[in-house]
Amino acid sequence: MVAAVDHDGYRHVLLPIPTHLKLRSTLDGPVLQLRKRPLEDEETYQTYADLVCLRADLNDLFTELCADILSAVESLPANPVKALYRVLDRWKALFQSQGAVLGPEQLAGLFGELLVLDRLLYLDSSAHRLWQGPEGHHHDFSDGNLAIEVKTSARGDGRRIRVHGLDQLDAPEGGTLHLTWFRLHRTMSGGVGFLELIEKALGSADDEIRLLELLAQAGYRPSDADRYREVRFAIGEERWYEVTPGFPALTNRSLLEAGVPICVLDVEYTVDLSGEAPAPMTADMVSRTVNRMIQESE
């Protein structure tokens, strides 16, 4: 890491990076700018991530920012740009207003999706691109051909899921849909911390910034972390189902096949999976499904 002052008097901090690395394009404001800058002399050629402060009256704050960056790079020497982004986003969070707190059902729902995301990221560090629910897709995870819908329940008995819309349990055209259901229990100790699961996902993803954007769309922002410090869940039960034509569901496709015109909007209904049918998938079937989603998305 190098600190420098250019001929206009602007202060810079430069981090050595591989030549092929792409930098975040959104940091191009009136105060801070981030550029890829190659520098060479008679003996060396090196590409840098060049962060510059364009306001001399903020040099003292920029110096503090650089000190934070240096500390972060020391703790993450293998990926200095990731360390840089973490510091910039933490400072940015200081000036962002807090959003609404996630309610109990929203927390449980997001926790369930993160459990599936964690499993996908274990196989592929780019698997967060399959998480499409936060962007409004009718399935939580999808590669276009295979989709996974995640449901959670905090109730102690039964396996009831709430379905939102006629397309949520409709499989992709020509593809397959799987339903993942978790029974979760809030706990004060043990289990898995909500923030722990988020940090694990961020550490596994190869594009931490993109994952932070998805988390924000899902309702979580780093600036709200203290609000969720004590949130922990124990997983009481986990079941996966393949949503085949015989699966209990009300969908656009089933209504069209029955010749029923679709004139009702904003449909919500409950499916009770407490009985013996439909049968859940075996552990081997689940593993094959997860592996298949990763392989087909490559």
N, C-alpha and C positions, 0 to 999 in steps of 0.2 A: 504494500500500500504506500502511495506517494502523495504528499501534500505539495501544492504548487500555487504560484500566483502568476497570471498571464500578463501580457504587456498592457492590458487595460486596467489592471489592478484587481481583477476578479479572482476569488479564491476557488481552488479546485481540490478534489480528492480523487485519486486514480487507483483503480484496482486492476491488477493484471488478470486477463481473461483469455480463454482460447479464441482464436481468430474467428471460428465458425459460430460462436455463441451469439444469439439474438438477444437484445436488451428490450426491456419494457418500453413500448412506444408512447405510453400515456403520460410519461413524466417530461413535459415540455411546456412549463409554465413561465410566467414572468419573473419568478424568483429562482426556482431550481430547474435545471435542465440536465438530462442524462444522455450522453452520447458515447458511441464507440469511437475511440481515438487510437490510431496506430502511431507509435513513436519509434524512431530509429536513430542510431548513431553509427559510427564506423564499425562497431562490433556486434551490436544487437538490434533486433527488431521485435517489438512487443506491442500487443493490442491491449488497450485498457478500457474499462468502464469509467468514464469521466463524468463526475458529478460536479457541477459548478453552481455557485451562488452569484446571482446577477444584481444583488442589492448590497452595496457597501454598508448601509446602516444595519444590516442583519448579519454582519460578519461574526459578531459575538455568538449569536445563536447557531450559525453554521459551524463554528468551532466546536460547540457542544455536540452538535449532530455528528461531526466527524469523529469525536471521541467515542460516541456510542457505536459508530460504525466500526472503528478500530477494535473495540471490545468484542463486538459480535463476530468479526472476522477471525479473531483469535480463537473463539470458541467453535468456529465452523470453517477451518482453513481449507477444507476440500471444496467448498462451494462459497466463495466470497460474495458472489452476486446474490445468492439466496440470503446471506446474512445482511447485505445491503438493503434488500427489499423488506426484510423483517423490521429493520430499524426505521425505514421510511414510513412503513405502514403503521408502526407504533406511534410515531410522531404525528402522523396524519390523524390517528384516532383521538388525539388530544383535543382536536378542534371539531370533532364530529359530535352532533347531538345524539343522545341515546334513543334508540327506538323503543317500541313497546316490548315488554318482557314476554317471552314465550310462555304460554299457559301450560298446565300439566299435560293435556292431550297433545299439544304441539311438541313439547319436550320429548314425550314418549315416542311420538311418530318420527321425529328427527333422529332420535337415538337408534330406533330400529333401522332406518335407512343407513346410518353410519356403520352399523354392524355389518350390513351387507357390503357397503363400500369398503370397509376394512378387509373383508375377505377377498374382494376383487383386487384391491391394491397390493395384497400379498403376492398375487400372481403377476401383476402388471402395474408399474408405477404410474402409468398413464390412464389407468382405469377410471379416474374421476370424470373423464370425458363421456363415460356411459351413464353418469348420473344426470338424468334429464328432468326429473321431477321438479327441482327448484325453478326451472325455466318455463314451467307451465305445461310440459308434456303430460299426457294422460297416464303414462306409466313412469314409475320412479327410475327404472334403469332400462335402457334399450340400446341395441346395436342396429336397429332397423328390422331385424329378422327375428330376434329373440328378445323378449322383454321380461322384466321382473317387477311385480307390484308388491310393496311391503306394507303390512298392517301390524299394528300392535294393540295389545289390550292390557289394562291395569286391573281388570277384574279377577277375582280369585277363582271363579268357576265359569265353565262354559268356554266356547271358542267362537264368539260372535265378532264379526267384522262389519264395519260400516263402509259401504260402497258409495262413491260420489260420482254420479253420472252413468250414462249408458255405455260409455266407451272404456271405462276403467278396467273392466274384466273382458274386454274384447281383445283377442290376440291380434298381433300385427298381421296385415294382409299376407297370406302365404307363410306365416311364421308361427311361433309358439309363445305362449305366455305362462309364467310361473308365479304363484302367489306364495310369499313368505310371511309367516305369522309368528310373532313373538308375544309371550306372556311376560310382562315386566312388573317388577315390584320395586317401588321406591324404598331405599334403605339408607340408614345413617352411616353404616360401615359395611365393608365387604363390597361385593359386586364390582361394577365398573363405573368410574366417574365420567360424567358427561364431558367435562373438559379434557379428561385423559384420552377419551376416544377421539376427540377433535384433534388434539396434539399428535396422536399416533397417526391419524390420517394425513395431517399436514407434513409430518416427517417422512411418510411413505411416498407421497405424491411428488412427481417430478416437476410439477408446476404449482407451487404453493399459492401463488397469487390467484390463479384461476380457481383453485379450490376455495380460497377465501371469498371470491366473488359468488360462488355457488352457495356457500354457507350464508352469506349476507342475503341472497335471494330466498333462502329457506328460513330466514328470520334471526340468524345468529351473527353478531358482530363482535370482534375482539374487544371493543370498548365496553361491552356488556359482560365480560368474563366474570367479574366479581359477583354478579347476580346469580351465577350458576355454580359457584365454587363448591357448594355442599350437595349438589344434585348427583345422586348415584342410583344406579338401577341394578338389581339382580335379575338374571334371566331365568324365569321359572320353567319355560317351555319354548321350544322352537320347532316349527313344522313348515315343510315346504310342500306345495301342491302343484301339479300340472293342471292348468285350466283347460280341460278337454271339453268337447261338446256336451258331455253329460254333467259337467260341473254346475252346481246350483248358482245361477247368475241371470241377471236381466240385462241384456245387451242389445245394441243396435242390430247386430248380425242376427241374433236369435229372433228378434221381432220381425225383421225383414224376411227371414226364411219362413216365418209363420204367416206371412202376408198381412201383418198388422202395420198400418201406417204410423209413422213416428211423429206424433203431434204434441207430445208432452215434453216439456223442458225442465231442467233443473231437478232431475230425478235423483233421489237418495234412498237407499234401502239397506237392510241388514241381512247378512247371510250367517246362518248358524252352522258351524262346522263341528259341533260337539259330538255328533254320532260317529258310527264306524265308517260311513261313506260320506264324502269321498275319502279314499285312503291316502295318507301322506306318502311322500316320496321317501325312499330309503336314503341312508347317508351316501352310498355310492352314486345313486342317481343325482343327488344334490351336487356332489363333487363334479360329476360329468357335465352337469348343466352350467356350473360356474366356469369350468375350464372351457367349455364350448363357447360361452359368451366372450371370453377373452380371445380365444383363437379366431373367432369370426370377425372380431373388431380390428384385428391387426391388418 
